Amino acid sequence: MEWDGRKIIHVDMDAFYASVEQLDNPELKGKPLAVGGSSKRGVVAAASYEARKYGVRSAMPSVTAARLCPDLIFVKARFDRYREVSQQIRDIFLDYTDLVEPLSLDEAYLDVTQNKLDYPSATIIAYDIRRRIYETTGLTASAGISINKFIAKVASDYNKPNGQKTITPDEVLPFLEALEIRKFHGIGKVTAQKMYQHGIFTGADLKGKSLEFLAEHYGKSGAHYYNIVRGIHKSTVKPDRIRKSLGAERTFSDNISSEVFMMERLDQIAEEIEKRSAKSDVAGKTVTLKIKYSDFKTQTRSRTVDHYVNKKDDILKIAQDLVGQEKFRESVRLLGLSLSNLNTEDKLQDEEPVEVQLEFEF
């Protein structure tokens, strides 16, 4: 494995939404908490570590979470507040490097190969960032430090919460070979089960498979798996991530059973997309309608036009055409609309890995 000299940190806030709620309301500290709606159609957006002990996880139906943890406290999400705290954290990152790639409000990659403070060690920078986050916000963060984004991401989960792990260039291959395959970032439950059937349980097992074998059984992902287990991941930290889609969706407390009611809800969703588009200064040529039925089966329909749209009336007209394409099944529980093929994609560029001198300690 050749190291190109990069030093990457992945910072991940600990149970971010739930931790903000516990910070703002001390009475919630130490208690099992879920951010999200408590209704029968509610979904957990985030769970405190106290709730996670009971098996409560994000994206879990609220009724399931309440069954697992009878004492679970539900609080409504306050995204304006989360964005406010996230910006404070982002400002701290920028004191060290301009190469910051946010993944969401609560995590980001930082390339600190050449940092503003001339610190010789990425490990020291990660400690310093986590200290300042705690002093500024009262919240804890975890971090992973390594030679590329993939390994840094895996490492950040290792000593959670409120910890960090550094994987130096010499440690990369032994670390990956010993790693359980389900802990590889990007390998979900379905893929892991498929790998188990092929006798792949650890990184060493994965490394033992040829490129031809992986391509045959895992398609385009095969080459990715072949590379990452060898410590090869050349994706650079992109400080200006280009948005590729923008959307909104709604889950209903009562199922919808007529097109009239569908259009009423889609009117509200299209209005929300117009607001988000204006805020982000984006428009798209493709409108996608998402329909989820009461049996949880999902259907999508899309239409691409020859001009950019981001106004409610234009989006709604295309949505109406999509609704009328074919008769929908009754008992719709969720509707969503999204814009893609955005005007921002004109700005996309392929970037080459940064080549630097190996002159600092890790």
N, C-alpha and C positions, 0 to 999 in steps of 0.2 A: 504494500500500500504506500503510495506517495502522498505526502502532505504538502498542500500548496501554501501553507503558512497562515491560513485563516484561523481566527479565534472567534467563535460564535457563542453567544449567551442566549438561552431561552428563559425568559422570566414569565412565571405563571403565578398569578395571585391565588391565594388559598381561599376556596369557597367564596369567591368575590362578592356576589350579590348578597348572599346570606351574611357574610362578615360585615358588609356595610350596614345591613339592618341591625345587627347586634351591636355595632359601634354606635349607631345613632340612638338606639334604645337599649340602654344597659340592662333593663329587665329581661331582655331576651338572651343575654350572655349565658353560655353553658346549657342552653335548652335546645331540644331538637326543633329545628326551624326549616320551613320550606317556603321559598319565594314562588308565588304562583297562586292561581285560583283554587279554592277549595270545593267548587261545585262538582257535580258528577261529570262534567266535561272538562274540568280543569286539568292543567298539566303542570308538573313541577319544573320551574325554570332553573332552580338551584337549590341545593340542600346544604345545611350546616354539617360539620363533621359529627356533631352529636346525633343528627338524623341519619347520617350515612352508616352509623353503627348498626342500624336496624335494617339496612338494605335500601334505604330511600335514595334515589338517584335522579338526576336531571332527565327530562323527557318522559318521566314515569307518570301515568295517569294519577291524578290526585287521590282518587278513591283507593287505588292500590297502595299509595304511600300512607294514607290514613289507616289502612288495615294493618300494614307492617308496623306502624308506630302510632298507637292510639293517642299518645300525648303530643303528637306533632302539631306545631303552631304554624298556621299559614299567614303570610303577609303578602300584600299586593306589591308587584314589582314597581320600582320608581326609577325608570331608566334615565331621567334627567339627572338624578342624583348620582347614578352609577357613572354616567358620562362625565360629570363634574370631577369625581374622584379619579377616573381614568385619565383625565387631562393632567391632573397634578402628577400622576405617575409618569405620563409621557414626557412632561417637562423635565423630570429627573433624568430619564433616559438620555434626553438631548444634551444634558450637561456633559455626557461622556462621549457621545458619537452622534453624527447625523444619520448614520446608517441604521435606522430603526424601522422594522417592518411589523406594524401591528397586525395581529391575526383576529383580534376581537377587543372588547373593552378590557379584558383581564389578562391578555398574554401578548407577547411580542418577541421577535428575534432582534438581537443587536449584534452587529459586526464591530468588535472592538480591537481588531488587528492593529489599527493605527487610531488610537483614541485621543481625545482632546486634552486629557490630563497627563498623557505620556506615562501611564501606569505600565509597568513591565509585565504584569500578570492579569489575565482575564479572571482568574479565581478571585483575586483581591477586588477587582472591579465589581464582580457579582456580589461579594460580601458588602461592599460599600453601597451599592444600589439598594440592596435589601434593607440595610440599616437606615438609609435615608427615607425609603418608602415608609418604614415603620414610624420614624420620627415625624414625618410630614403628615401621614394619614391615620396612623394608629393601626394599620393593617399589616399582615405578614404576607410574604411572598416566598416562593421557592424558585430555584434556578438550576439549570443544567448548563454546563460549560464543556465545549469540545471543539472538534475541527470542522464540523459542518452542521447544518440545520437539523438534519435527521437525528444525529446522535445527541445533540444538545436537547432536542425535544424529548427523547427517551430518558435522558439523564435527569431532566427536571422533575420527573415523576418519582424518582428513586427515593428521595428523602423528604417527601411531603408529609405533613405541612411544615412550613417555616424551616426549610433546609436547602441544601444544594449539593450537587455532585459534579466533580470535574473528571472527565475522561481524557487523559493526555494522549498524544499521538501514539506512544508506545503501548498504551493500554487498550486502544480501540479494538483491535482484532480479538484479543482474549475476551474482552467484555462482550462483544457481539456473539462470539462463538458460544459463550456460556448462557446467553440471554434466552429465556423462554420465548418461543415464537409468538405467543399471544401478547407479549410486551413490546413487540416491534410496532412502532408507530405506523398506522395505516393498514395494519393487518387486523381486521375485525373478526367477530365470532365465526361468521360463515367461512371466510377464507382460512381461519385457523383450523376449523374442523376438517376442511378439505386437505390441508397440509398434514394433519394427524393421520388421515387415511393413506397419505403417501410416505408415512414414517418420518415426517418432519416435526420435531418437537422443540428443537433448540436451533440457535444460529448455526452451530456446527453441522447439524443435519441439513439445514438449508444450503450451507456452503458446499456440502457434498453432492448436491444436484447440479447437473450440467446446465448450461444456458439453453441447450436444445430441449431438455426435459421441462424446464420451467416455462419456456415459450409455448411448448405444446400443451401444457396443462393449465397455464395461467395467462395465456395470451400476451397482450402488450405489457402487462404488469410483470411478466416473467423476467425481463431484462432489468427492471427496477429492483426486484428482489435479489437478483444475481449481484447487482452492484452494491446495494446498501449493506449486505452482510459482509462485504469486503471493504467497507468504510468509504465507499465511493458515492458521493452525493454532491453534485456541482452546482445546485441551485444557490444563487447568491441572495443576500439580504437586499430586498428591494424596498427602499424607503417610501416610494410612491406606488403603492399597490393599486392596480387599475381595477375598478369595480366592473364586474362582468354581467351582473344582473341586479335588479331591484324589484322587490315585490312586497305584498302584504296578503295576509290570509286571516280568516275568521272561523272559529269553531262555534257552533250554535248550541244553545242549551236545549232547544227542541229541533228535531229534524225538519228540514224543508221538503215540501212535497209538491211544489208547483213552480213553474218557470217565472211567474210573477214575483213570488217571494225571492227567487234567486236573483232576479234583476234588481230588486230593491237592495239586497245585500251587496251585490256587485257594484252598485252605484256608490255605496259608502267606501268600498275597498278601492275603487278607482279614484275617489277623492283623496284617500290617504296616499296613494301612489303619486298623485299629482303634487302633493305637499312634499313628499320625500324627494321626488325628482327635482323640484325647484330648489330644495335645500342643498342637494348634491350637485346641481347643475348638470344633470344627465338626461338623455332621451334615448329611446330605443326603437328599433324597427320590427322587433318580434314581440308579440303579446301572447302569453301562455295562460290558459285557464286551467286551474286545478280543481278537481271535484273529488271529495272523499265521501264515500257512502257509509251508512250505519254499520255495515259489515266490515268496515275499514279498508275495503278495496278502493284504490285510487285510480282516477282517469285524468289524463291531461290532453288538452287540445291547443294547438298553436297556429298562429298566422303571422306571416312576415309581409310587411308592406315596403314600398320603395322609398319611404321617407321616414324621418325620425318623429316619434310621437311622445309626448309626456303630459298632455292635457287630459283632464278627466273625460270630457265628451268624446275625444278621439279614442281613448282607451276603451270606454264603455261601448262605443259602437262596434269595435272589433270583438269585444267580449260577447255582445249580443249575437253577433254572427256565429261565434264559436258555440254558444249555447244552442243555437238553432241548427247546428250541423247534423245532429242526430238526437233521437229521443233519449233523454237521460233516465236512469233508473230512479225510483222514488227513494225517500229517506236519505237526503243529503245532509251530512253532519258538518262538513267543512267546505268552504269555497276560498279560492285564492287566485290572485292575478299577479303576473310578473312581467317586467320588461327585460329583454335581453337584446343581444346584437347592438350594444350601446355605442354611442358616439365616443365614449372613452377608449374603446378598443383600437381606435386609430392610433393611439399613443403607445400601444404595446410594442416593446422591443425585446429581442433576445439579447441577453447579456452574457458575456464570457466571464469565467471565474477570475477573481482578482489575483494576480501574481505578486507576491511580496517576498521580501527577504526574511529568512528565519532568524530573527535577531533578538526576540524577547523570550523570556520564560513563559511557560503556560500557566 
